Amino acid sequence: MMNTSAIRSYFRDLTYNQEESLALLEDIKQQLSLHDYERVKDNLIEKQIIITKIIDYLDNEQEA
């Protein structure tokens, strides 16, 4: 049986790291072309969505 608590904790840490990455991206926005900025931001947001879905799934499994 997998340790869902540890896995949820891992993905919550990833969420925090993604939020930090988005904040850092805003800090360096002026140094990037608009295309690069938008590409990186979209990539980070897509990852954030996936991580959130995994956390939701694990939370639902824990409740079941």
Buried (B, 14 or more C-beta within 10 A) or exposed (E): EEEEEEBBEBBEEBBEBBEEBBEEBEEEEEEBEEEEBEEBBEEBEEBBEEBBEBBEEBEEEEEE
